[in-house]
Amino acid sequence: MPVTALDHHATGYSLGHAYWLARASELAYQNEDAVQRQAREWGFDRVRHHRTTFQPPFPLQDTQAYTMAGDSMIITAFRGTQPVEIRDWLSDITTPPWPGPGEKGYVHYGFAEALQSVFPAVKEALSEFRDNEQTVWFTGHSLGGALAMLAGSRLYFEDPKLLADGIYTFGQPRTCDRELAAAHNSAFTDRMYRFVNNNDVVTQVPPEPVFHHVEAIRYIDSGGRIHESMPLLGNLADRTKGRTADVFAPAGDGIRDHFINNYVAALEGNLS
């Protein structure tokens, strides 16, 4: 089916909705003026930008996101970061984990602190903008995917009057322990979708068994086809084909597969 305009009345899962949320995640990398212009073109008349800095146990970082609202839909998209920066985030193994939302398990310290720095502003925007029972969607790529998943969990377990109707992430790293992953899976059955593009290296860190992924995967194979599971043999073949000595090497298959434009292109290809 061809790409159609963003459907402000979308509910549940569809490839078309996934495509537009990937576009929203891609837009999070643009400057505020570009976000404002594009949001209006997509039919959202209100936009709030969220940007804060924080000092984790590595150099000063910032969290960026935006919330756009229309009469029927609200989308909050969290900005990601470069794969080499994700590697730096994950290099400090001495940092203690951060307690999970609602005291359920724990999450990676850096991801939790990144969300904490911006979460009050996100909640404020949602409370202000949700004046017509609009659906609420969280999305993000890379680090932004981790923040989108955690933001959904925090609302569900800590402030249920602002529940997210759905969460779509692209190239999300492992974010939490098994306990929180299980609680999130139960809370967001048929509302959480985690897209993985072939050998995307960021989806393979931090390492198991300490950190885990949430379920509801949508796996994009090396031919661009989308599957509702990750076939073991096919995935091994794909990873063997793309493996390099340094999985974070700029020319590596795992880095190329992580770029948000490749997620957008794969989704668009499955709509054509």
One Martini backbone bead per residue (centre of mass of N, CA, C, O) as a GRO file, in nm:
protein
  272
    1MET     BB    1   0.099   0.033   0.018
    2PRO     BB    2   0.083   0.354   0.019
    3VAL     BB    3   0.174   0.649   0.126
    4THR     BB    4   0.017   0.833   0.370
    5ALA     BB    5  -0.113   1.029   0.568
    6LEU     BB    6  -0.127   1.118   0.873
    7ASP     BB    7  -0.310   0.950   1.126
    8HIS     BB    8  -0.490   1.096   1.392
    9HIS     BB    9  -0.678   0.810   1.435
   10ALA     BB   10  -0.484   0.614   1.527
   11THR     BB   11  -0.476   0.262   1.616
   12GLY     BB   12  -0.262   0.066   1.701
   13TYR     BB   13  -0.126  -0.141   1.455
   14SER     BB   14   0.091  -0.015   1.187
   15LEU     BB   15   0.297   0.060   0.930
   16GLY     BB   16   0.207   0.350   0.888
   17HIS     BB   17   0.250   0.441   1.181
   18ALA     BB   18   0.545   0.361   1.200
   19TYR     BB   19   0.648   0.551   0.983
   20TRP     BB   20   0.561   0.821   1.125
   21LEU     BB   21   0.725   0.770   1.387
   22ALA     BB   22   0.995   0.761   1.244
   23ARG     BB   23   0.976   1.049   1.140
   24ALA     BB   24   0.958   1.176   1.422
   25SER     BB   25   1.235   1.070   1.512
   26GLU     BB   26   1.395   1.212   1.290
   27LEU     BB   27   1.305   1.506   1.367
   28ALA     BB   28   1.461   1.520   1.648
   29TYR     BB   29   1.741   1.609   1.491
   30GLN     BB   30   1.629   1.878   1.459
   31ASN     BB   31   1.555   2.185   1.478
   32GLU     BB   32   1.311   2.379   1.605
   33ASP     BB   33   1.210   2.505   1.340
   34ALA     BB   34   1.175   2.239   1.185
   35VAL     BB   35   0.976   2.111   1.377
   36GLN     BB   36   0.758   2.328   1.358
   37ARG     BB   37   0.701   2.311   1.055
   38GLN     BB   38   0.639   2.005   1.032
   39ALA     BB   39   0.410   1.985   1.235
   40ARG     BB   40   0.216   2.167   1.075
   41GLU     BB   41   0.212   1.993   0.816
   42TRP     BB   42   0.091   1.741   0.999
   43GLY     BB   43  -0.138   1.893   1.202
   44PHE     BB   44   0.021   2.047   1.435
   45ASP     BB   45  -0.041   2.335   1.658
   46ARG     BB   46   0.149   2.215   1.892
   47VAL     BB   47   0.473   2.294   2.051
   48ARG     BB   48   0.724   2.129   2.259
   49HIS     BB   49   1.036   2.180   2.395
   50HIS     BB   50   1.305   1.953   2.513
   51ARG     BB   51   1.589   2.073   2.716
   52THR     BB   52   1.867   1.920   2.885
   53THR     BB   53   2.111   1.896   3.139
   54PHE     BB   54   2.365   1.653   3.249
   55GLN     BB   55   2.571   1.463   3.505
   56PRO     BB   56   2.712   1.200   3.454
   57PRO     BB   57   2.972   0.946   3.456
   58PHE     BB   58   3.019   1.161   3.223
   59PRO     BB   59   3.006   1.379   3.012
   60LEU     BB   60   2.822   1.622   2.929
   61GLN     BB   61   2.471   1.613   2.874
   62ASP     BB   62   2.174   1.577   2.663
   63THR     BB   63   1.820   1.624   2.635
   64GLN     BB   64   1.593   1.554   2.359
   65ALA     BB   65   1.263   1.687   2.277
   66TYR     BB   66   0.916   1.654   2.160
   67THR     BB   67   0.582   1.803   2.152
   68MET     BB   68   0.287   1.719   1.960
   69ALA     BB   69  -0.039   1.876   1.891
   70GLY     BB   70  -0.376   1.794   1.844
   71ASP     BB   71  -0.711   1.703   1.844
   72SER     BB   72  -0.623   1.361   1.839
   73MET     BB   73  -0.297   1.395   1.878
   74ILE     BB   74   0.005   1.285   2.057
   75ILE     BB   75   0.365   1.349   2.026
   76THR     BB   76   0.662   1.200   2.163
   77ALA     BB   77   1.004   1.277   2.078
   78PHE     BB   78   1.318   1.125   2.105
   79ARG     BB   79   1.642   1.177   2.102
   80GLY     BB   80   1.932   1.062   1.997
   81THR     BB   81   2.248   0.900   1.924
   82GLN     BB   82   2.550   0.805   1.870
   83PRO     BB   83   2.705   0.505   1.875
   84VAL     BB   84   2.973   0.604   2.012
   85GLU     BB   85   2.819   0.730   2.253
   86ILE     BB   86   2.689   0.478   2.357
   87ARG     BB   87   2.952   0.342   2.428
   88ASP     BB   88   3.029   0.549   2.645
   89TRP     BB   89   2.782   0.506   2.827
   90LEU     BB   90   2.857   0.182   2.867
   91SER     BB   91   3.158   0.185   3.002
   92ASP     BB   92   3.038   0.226   3.298
   93ILE     BB   93   3.029  -0.046   3.528
   94THR     BB   94   3.019   0.107   3.825
   95THR     BB   95   2.739   0.194   3.793
   96PRO     BB   96   2.454   0.202   3.936
   97PRO     BB   97   2.150   0.124   3.926
   98TRP     BB   98   1.821   0.223   3.852
   99PRO     BB   99   1.526   0.245   3.964
  100GLY     BB  100   1.235   0.151   3.873
  101PRO     BB  101   0.930   0.194   3.799
  102GLY     BB  102   0.751   0.129   4.075
  103GLU     BB  103   0.979  -0.067   4.183
  104LYS     BB  104   1.064  -0.213   3.898
  105GLY     BB  105   1.348  -0.286   3.913
  106TYR     BB  106   1.590  -0.181   3.660
  107VAL     BB  107   1.812   0.063   3.515
  108HIS     BB  108   2.003   0.235   3.332
  109TYR     BB  109   2.152   0.507   3.449
  110GLY     BB  110   2.179   0.692   3.199
  111PHE     BB  111   1.887   0.668   3.098
  112ALA     BB  112   1.744   0.764   3.356
  113GLU     BB  113   1.882   1.044   3.375
  114ALA     BB  114   1.795   1.149   3.102
  115LEU     BB  115   1.492   1.140   3.164
  116GLN     BB  116   1.478   1.300   3.431
  117SER     BB  117   1.569   1.580   3.298
  118VAL     BB  118   1.269   1.583   3.116
  119PHE     BB  119   1.001   1.462   3.235
  120PRO     BB  120   0.847   1.703   3.363
  121ALA     BB  121   0.807   1.852   3.088
  122VAL     BB  122   0.646   1.630   2.950
  123LYS     BB  123   0.411   1.615   3.151
  124GLU     BB  124   0.323   1.908   3.121
  125ALA     BB  125   0.253   1.896   2.820
  126LEU     BB  126   0.043   1.671   2.835
  127SER     BB  127  -0.150   1.812   3.034
  128GLU     BB  128  -0.202   2.061   2.849
  129PHE     BB  129  -0.273   1.918   2.562
  130ARG     BB  130  -0.484   1.714   2.698
  131ASP     BB  131  -0.817   1.841   2.593
  132ASN     BB  132  -0.945   1.578   2.388
  133GLU     BB  133  -0.861   1.278   2.425
  134GLN     BB  134  -0.598   1.216   2.317
  135THR     BB  135  -0.368   1.046   2.183
  136VAL     BB  136  -0.063   0.877   2.304
  137TRP     BB  137   0.283   0.902   2.184
  138PHE     BB  138   0.588   0.719   2.179
  139THR     BB  139   0.921   0.803   2.050
  140GLY     BB  140   1.240   0.658   1.918
  141HIS     BB  141   1.595   0.670   1.865
  142SER     BB  142   1.788   0.486   2.029
  143LEU     BB  143   1.804   0.650   2.304
  144GLY     BB  144   1.509   0.744   2.243
  145GLY     BB  145   1.389   0.460   2.281
  146ALA     BB  146   1.454   0.426   2.579
  147LEU     BB  147   1.294   0.681   2.670
  148ALA     BB  148   1.017   0.597   2.564
  149MET     BB  149   0.987   0.341   2.732
  150LEU     BB  150   1.030   0.477   3.014
  151ALA     BB  151   0.803   0.685   2.996
  152GLY     BB  152   0.575   0.480   2.979
  153SER     BB  153   0.636   0.342   3.251
  154ARG     BB  154   0.610   0.588   3.436
  155LEU     BB  155   0.316   0.649   3.378
  156TYR     BB  156   0.192   0.374   3.446
  157PHE     BB  157   0.330   0.344   3.751
  158GLU     BB  158   0.292   0.676   3.846
  159ASP     BB  159   0.067   0.816   3.608
  160PRO     BB  160  -0.220   0.687   3.474
  161LYS     BB  161  -0.368   0.951   3.351
  162LEU     BB  162  -0.110   0.944   3.115
  163LEU     BB  163  -0.142   0.728   2.915
  164ALA     BB  164  -0.009   0.541   2.671
  165ASP     BB  165  -0.113   0.408   2.360
  166GLY     BB  166   0.196   0.411   2.245
  167ILE     BB  167   0.513   0.240   2.141
  168TYR     BB  168   0.787   0.340   1.923
  169THR     BB  169   1.094   0.183   1.831
  170PHE     BB  170   1.444   0.258   1.709
  171GLY     BB  171   1.727   0.119   1.796
  172GLN     BB  172   1.711  -0.005   2.080
  173PRO     BB  173   1.844  -0.051   2.367
  174ARG     BB  174   1.910  -0.199   2.633
  175THR     BB  175   1.740  -0.091   2.949
  176CYS     BB  176   1.671  -0.344   3.141
  177ASP     BB  177   1.554  -0.569   3.337
  178ARG     BB  178   1.357  -0.843   3.365
  179GLU     BB  179   1.135  -0.725   3.548
  180LEU     BB  180   1.061  -0.471   3.384
  181ALA     BB  181   1.013  -0.607   3.115
  182ALA     BB  182   0.771  -0.777   3.212
  183ALA     BB  183   0.594  -0.540   3.309
  184HIS     BB  184   0.586  -0.396   3.036
  185ASN     BB  185   0.466  -0.620   2.865
  186SER     BB  186   0.198  -0.629   3.025
  187ALA     BB  187   0.118  -0.321   2.996
  188PHE     BB  188   0.200  -0.327   2.654
  189THR     BB  189   0.007  -0.493   2.511
  190ASP     BB  190  -0.028  -0.394   2.189
  191ARG     BB  191   0.174  -0.102   2.243
  192MET     BB  192   0.464  -0.231   2.179
  193TYR     BB  193   0.733  -0.138   1.938
  194ARG     BB  194   1.042  -0.301   1.828
  195PHE     BB  195   1.278  -0.194   1.606
  196VAL     BB  196   1.501  -0.399   1.395
  197ASN     BB  197   1.793  -0.352   1.191
  198ASN     BB  198   1.936  -0.619   1.160
  199ASN     BB  199   2.269  -0.526   1.275
  200ASP     BB  200   2.211  -0.337   1.490
  201VAL     BB  201   2.426  -0.258   1.747
  202VAL     BB  202   2.252  -0.111   1.969
  203THR     BB  203   2.058  -0.365   2.019
  204GLN     BB  204   2.326  -0.529   2.160
  205VAL     BB  205   2.301  -0.310   2.393
  206PRO     BB  206   2.362  -0.406   2.660
  207PRO     BB  207   2.445  -0.686   2.812
  208GLU     BB  208   2.386  -0.991   2.864
  209PRO     BB  209   2.189  -1.063   3.156
  210VAL     BB  210   2.140  -0.776   3.279
  211PHE     BB  211   2.005  -0.690   3.010
  212HIS     BB  212   1.685  -0.612   2.850
  213HIS     BB  213   1.424  -0.668   2.640
  214VAL     BB  214   1.152  -0.598   2.502
  215GLU     BB  215   0.900  -0.686   2.322
  216ALA     BB  216   0.756  -0.665   2.018
  217ILE     BB  217   0.902  -0.731   1.759
  218ARG     BB  218   1.054  -0.573   1.458
  219TYR     BB  219   1.214  -0.734   1.194
  220ILE     BB  220   1.475  -0.633   0.971
  221ASP     BB  221   1.603  -0.757   0.711
  222SER     BB  222   1.842  -0.756   0.456
  223GLY     BB  223   1.580  -0.713   0.247
  224GLY     BB  224   1.349  -0.535   0.420
  225ARG     BB  225   1.188  -0.728   0.580
  226ILE     BB  226   0.911  -0.778   0.799
  227HIS     BB  227   0.905  -0.919   1.130
  228GLU     BB  228   0.748  -1.073   1.430
  229SER     BB  229   1.040  -1.193   1.436
  230MET     BB  230   1.363  -1.351   1.513
  231PRO     BB  231   1.527  -1.541   1.320
  232LEU     BB  232   1.786  -1.726   1.396
  233LEU     BB  233   1.920  -1.805   1.124
  234GLY     BB  234   1.883  -1.535   0.977
  235ASN     BB  235   2.034  -1.360   1.184
  236LEU     BB  236   2.307  -1.503   1.167
  237ALA     BB  237   2.352  -1.445   0.869
  238ASP     BB  238   2.340  -1.141   0.882
  239ARG     BB  239   2.573  -1.102   1.093
  240THR     BB  240   2.795  -1.240   0.932
  241LYS     BB  241   2.781  -1.048   0.685
  242GLY     BB  242   2.827  -0.771   0.886
  243ARG     BB  243   3.085  -0.831   1.023
  244THR     BB  244   3.329  -0.682   1.236
  245ALA     BB  245   3.584  -0.621   1.440
  246ASP     BB  246   3.425  -0.343   1.488
  247VAL     BB  247   3.102  -0.276   1.568
  248PHE     BB  248   3.166   0.059   1.585
  249ALA     BB  249   3.245   0.098   1.311
  250PRO     BB  250   3.160   0.323   1.070
  251ALA     BB  251   3.165   0.088   0.829
  252GLY     BB  252   2.973  -0.085   0.960
  253ASP     BB  253   2.681  -0.257   0.948
  254GLY     BB  254   2.576  -0.181   1.237
  255ILE     BB  255   2.578   0.126   1.179
  256ARG     BB  256   2.410   0.152   0.924
  257ASP     BB  257   2.153   0.009   1.053
  258HIS     BB  258   2.104   0.249   1.269
  259PHE     BB  259   2.001   0.449   1.092
  260ILE     BB  260   1.705   0.619   1.062
  261ASN     BB  261   1.679   0.629   0.747
  262ASN     BB  262   1.668   0.312   0.723
  263TYR     BB  263   1.403   0.275   0.868
  264VAL     BB  264   1.228   0.453   0.691
  265ALA     BB  265   1.288   0.304   0.423
  266ALA     BB  266   1.182   0.025   0.507
  267LEU     BB  267   0.893   0.110   0.567
  268GLU     BB  268   0.832   0.230   0.292
  269GLY     BB  269   0.888  -0.034   0.130
  270ASN     BB  270   0.641  -0.189   0.280
  271LEU     BB  271   0.420   0.022   0.148
  272SER     BB  272   0.472  -0.016  -0.180
   0.00000   0.00000   0.00000
